[in-house]
Amino acid sequence: MSPLEQVLVAARKLSLAGKPPSLALIKASLGNSLPMPILVQGLQRFKSMSADEQAAIVVTTSAPAANVQSDDAMPTLAQLAEQVARLTANQQALVERISELEAKLSNKDPH
């Protein structure tokens, strides 16, 4: 695989991970093995490609950027607990609101 192809694959993997490809992210995923002009050229080429051309880039697990992960992709236990608490509170508020609306509806119902 040519250095330029490595940059294109790294950019595609970042894109698939939901991250906009940037020089810093590509350089971090490939290491310092490639010169900056190649990284710039590859990123420019990737950004100029259509969505179909980008989708045609073959992403293999043996490529250097195979394990691109975001630090914030894995929520912490505290974040999950906070999210569960918020969702539980929202659910309780919705249940109360539904009960109020049902009570109002039954009071208006002539049956």
C-alpha positions in Angstrom: 0.0 0.0 0.0 1.4 3.4 -1.0 1.8 6.1 1.6 -0.9 8.1 -0.1 -3.3 5.1 0.1 -2.4 4.7 3.8 -3.5 8.3 4.4 -6.8 7.7 2.4 -7.5 4.6 4.5 -6.8 6.4 7.7 -9.1 9.3 6.7 -11.8 6.8 5.7 -11.6 5.0 9.1 -11.8 8.3 10.9 -14.8 9.2 8.9 -16.5 5.9 9.6 -15.8 6.4 13.3 -17.8 9.7 13.1 -14.8 12.0 13.2 -14.0 14.5 10.6 -10.5 13.6 9.2 -7.8 16.1 10.1 -4.1 16.2 9.8 -3.6 15.7 13.6 -5.9 12.7 13.7 -4.4 11.1 10.6 -0.9 11.7 11.9 -1.8 10.2 15.3 -3.3 7.1 13.7 -0.4 6.5 11.3 2.4 7.6 13.6 5.3 9.7 12.5 6.1 7.3 9.6 4.9 9.6 6.8 6.1 13.0 5.8 3.8 15.9 6.3 3.4 16.7 2.6 2.1 13.2 2.0 -0.4 13.6 4.9 -1.6 17.0 3.5 -1.9 15.6 -0.1 -3.8 12.6 1.1 -6.2 14.6 3.3 -6.8 17.1 0.4 -7.5 14.2 -2.0 -9.9 12.5 0.5 -11.8 15.8 1.1 -12.2 16.3 -2.6 -13.6 12.9 -3.2 -17.3 12.3 -3.6 -19.1 10.1 -1.0 -19.1 7.2 -3.4 -15.4 7.5 -4.0 -14.8 7.6 -0.3 -17.0 4.6 0.2 -14.9 2.7 -2.4 -11.8 3.0 -0.2 -11.1 -0.5 1.1 -10.7 -0.5 4.8 -8.8 -3.5 6.1 -7.9 -4.5 9.6 -4.2 -4.8 8.7 -3.9 -1.1 7.8 -2.0 1.1 10.3 -5.1 3.0 11.4 -7.2 -0.1 12.3 -7.8 0.8 15.9 -8.9 4.4 15.8 -10.9 5.0 18.9 -12.2 8.1 20.6 -11.6 8.6 24.3 -15.1 9.8 24.7 -16.6 6.9 22.7 -16.6 4.8 25.8 -18.7 6.5 28.5 -17.5 6.1 32.1 -19.6 4.4 34.7 -20.3 7.8 36.3 -21.6 9.1 33.0 -23.8 6.1 32.5 -25.2 6.4 36.0 -26.0 10.0 35.5 -27.7 9.2 32.2 -29.8 6.5 33.8 -30.8 8.9 36.6 -31.8 11.6 34.0 -33.8 9.0 32.0 -35.5 7.7 35.1 -36.5 11.2 36.1 -37.8 11.9 32.6 -39.8 8.7 32.7 -41.4 9.5 36.0 -42.3 13.0 34.8 -43.9 11.5 31.7 -45.8 8.9 33.7 -47.1 11.7 35.9 -48.1 13.8 32.9 -49.9 10.9 31.3 -51.8 10.3 34.5 -52.8 13.9 34.7 -54.0 13.9 31.1 -55.9 10.7 31.5 -57.6 12.2 34.6 -58.6 15.3 32.7 -59.8 13.2 29.8 -62.0 11.0 32.1 -63.5 14.1 33.7 -64.5 15.5 30.3 -65.8 12.1 29.0 -69.6 12.1 29.3 -69.8 8.3 29.5 
